[in-house]
Amino acid sequence: MQPQSFYTVVADDFTAVDGIIRSQLTSRVPLVEKIGDYISSAGGKRLRPLLVLLTGKALGYQDEQLRLLAATIEFLHTSTLLHDDVVDMSGMRRGRSTANALWGNAPSVLVGDFLYARSFEMMVRLGSMQVMRIISHATCVIAEGEVLQLSKVRDASTTEEIYMEVVRAKTAMLFEASTHSAAALAGATEVQCTALRTFGDHLGIAFQLVDDLLDYRGDSETLGKNVGDDLAEGKPTLPLIYAMREGSAEQAALVRRAIQKGGLDDLEQIREAVESSGALDYTANLARQYAERAIECLQELPASPYRDALEELSRFAVARTH
């Protein structure tokens, strides 16, 4: 499945959003522009601004404000990426060196702060108290999710319930904020707002589940990141949690040790354990269930190419290989 197909219906809007992003990266401090431009030009799927555009268009909203909201969401997401890479000590993202690997931690954190603050300046320009309420709440939840995940690093006793709490806060929350804020901006009904908010949540969970799956089934070239990164950092993701819970005593002990010490010494053995224990199939099936539940939420939207694109995006989220 080619992801380009669901970008096509909002291609002009997407180009305009890129223009807004570039114009909002201006700063009187050259290093801010340099790092901001570097991370923003890295490509990536830009799913969150895409969700804003598709959601608003599916509701018949044509105002220019929709593009500004999409750019605002992308700025917010980009700021979290800069901070995440510092926290995780990552050296690679989207197939190239991270900003912290090139410029160091301090500039990366501070430019992340700049992008975060700029996103709120842009949000104020939208003039919607409801949108501000949605996005400001989301930023708090995302920060809590990051701290919760950090507190569970190298904790082999982490349960599936806690893992899902991290996923909902850290990843799904911004998907949810993207669809919910677009619905609010478009003046959607309460029923539609609830459905689209739930759609974003379910899609974000499905997306993260596949990300965690690809940490063991993917390869660095197609993923654009280091395979096994989560294991190296001692993060107990669902494939590992399931293998400890449902695998053999030997597999459980192997995974537990790997989480507790971090590193990639046992990567191939861990890959074998999560595959043979059924952990990867379990994770993939759960992702498909969430994607299907997301698609069901779209029934509250009138039929249109934009609704079709949202459904196709949901199916791509679980069929992708990167």
Residue pairs with C-beta under 8 A, 6 or more apart in sequence:
1 312
1 315
1 316
1 319
1 320
3 45
3 316
3 320
5 309
5 312
6 50
6 54
6 309
6 310
6 312
6 313
6 316
7 14
7 50
9 54
9 57
9 305
9 306
9 309
10 50
10 53
10 54
10 57
10 306
10 309
13 53
13 57
13 66
13 67
13 70
14 46
14 49
14 50
14 53
16 67
17 49
17 53
17 67
17 70
17 71
17 74
20 67
20 68
20 71
21 40
21 71
21 74
21 75
22 37
22 40
24 71
24 75
24 118
24 122
25 32
25 33
25 36
25 37
25 40
26 33
27 33
27 36
27 114
31 103
31 107
31 111
32 111
32 114
35 82
35 99
35 103
35 107
35 108
35 111
36 78
36 111
36 114
36 115
38 99
38 102
39 78
39 81
39 82
39 99
40 74
40 78
42 93
42 94
42 96
43 94
44 94
46 74
47 175
47 207
47 313
48 70
48 73
48 74
48 77
48 174
48 175
48 178
49 70
49 71
49 73
49 74
49 178
50 70
50 313
51 175
51 178
51 179
51 182
51 200
51 203
51 310
51 313
52 66
52 69
52 70
52 73
52 178
52 179
52 181
52 182
53 66
53 67
53 70
53 182
54 306
54 309
54 310
54 313
55 178
55 179
55 182
55 183
55 186
55 196
55 306
55 310
56 66
56 69
56 182
56 183
56 185
56 186
57 66
57 304
57 306
58 301
58 302
58 304
58 306
58 307
58 310
59 182
59 183
59 186
59 187
59 188
59 192
59 301
60 186
60 302
61 182
61 185
61 186
61 187
63 185
65 126
65 185
66 182
66 185
66 186
68 122
68 125
68 126
69 123
69 126
69 131
69 181
69 182
69 185
71 122
72 119
72 122
72 123
72 126
72 135
73 119
73 135
73 174
73 177
73 178
73 181
75 115
75 116
75 118
75 119
75 122
76 115
76 116
76 119
76 135
76 139
76 174
77 174
78 112
78 115
79 112
79 113
79 114
79 115
79 116
79 119
80 112
80 142
80 146
80 174
81 93
81 112
82 99
82 100
82 108
82 109
82 111
82 112
82 115
83 108
83 109
83 112
83 146
84 90
84 146
85 93
85 98
85 99
85 100
85 101
85 108
86 100
86 105
86 108
86 109
86 112
87 146
87 150
88 229
88 233
89 100
89 233
90 98
90 100
90 101
90 225
90 226
90 229
91 97
91 98
91 101
91 226
92 98
92 101
92 220
92 224
92 225
92 226
93 224
93 225
94 224
94 225
95 221
95 224
95 225
96 224
98 108
99 107
99 108
99 111
100 108
116 139
120 136
123 131
123 132
123 135
124 132
126 132
126 185
128 184
128 185
130 184
131 181
131 184
131 185
134 177
134 180
134 181
134 184
135 177
135 181
137 177
138 173
138 174
138 176
138 177
141 169
141 173
142 169
142 170
142 173
142 174
144 169
145 165
145 166
145 167
145 168
145 169
145 170
145 171
145 173
146 169
146 170
148 162
148 165
148 166
148 169
148 170
149 166
149 170
149 235
152 158
152 162
152 166
152 235
152 236
153 233
153 234
153 235
153 262
154 234
154 259
154 260
154 261
154 262
155 236
155 259
156 236
156 244
156 255
156 256
156 259
156 260
158 236
158 241
159 241
160 238
160 241
160 242
160 245
163 236
163 237
163 238
163 241
164 205
167 204
167 205
167 208
167 209
168 201
168 204
168 205
170 208
171 204
171 205
171 207
171 208
171 211
172 200
172 201
172 202
172 203
172 204
172 205
172 207
172 208
173 201
173 204
174 204
175 200
175 201
175 203
175 204
175 207
176 197
176 198
176 200
176 201
176 204
177 200
178 200
179 196
179 197
179 199
179 200
179 203
180 193
180 196
180 197
180 200
182 196
183 192
183 193
183 196
183 197
184 193
188 196
191 300
192 300
192 301
195 297
195 298
195 299
195 300
195 301
196 297
196 300
196 301
198 294
198 297
199 294
199 297
199 298
199 310
202 290
202 291
202 293
202 294
202 297
203 290
203 291
203 294
203 313
203 314
203 317
205 287
205 290
206 287
206 288
206 290
206 291
206 294
206 314
206 317
206 318
207 317
209 238
209 283
209 284
209 286
209 287
209 290
209 318
210 283
210 284
210 287
210 317
210 318
210 320
212 230
212 237
212 238
212 239
212 283
213 239
213 280
213 283
213 284
213 287
214 223
214 321
214 322
215 227
215 228
215 229
215 230
215 231
215 237
215 239
216 227
216 228
216 239
216 270
216 271
216 274
216 275
216 280
217 280
218 227
218 321
218 322
219 227
220 226
220 227
222 321
222 322
223 322
224 322
226 232
227 267
228 264
228 267
228 270
230 237
231 240
231 258
231 259
231 262
231 264
231 267
231 270
232 262
232 263
232 264
233 262
234 259
234 260
234 261
234 262
235 259
236 259
238 279
238 282
238 283
238 286
239 274
239 279
239 280
239 282
239 283
240 255
240 258
240 259
240 270
240 274
240 279
242 274
242 277
242 278
242 279
242 282
242 283
243 251
243 252
243 255
243 270
243 273
243 274
243 277
243 279
244 251
244 252
244 255
244 256
245 252
246 277
246 278
246 279
246 282
247 255
247 273
247 276
247 277
247 279
248 277
251 273
251 276
251 277
254 266
254 269
254 270
254 273
255 270
255 273
255 274
257 266
258 265
258 266
258 270
273 279
274 280
284 318
287 317
287 318
288 318
291 314
291 315
291 317
291 318
294 314
295 311
295 314
295 315
298 307
298 310
298 311
301 307
301 310
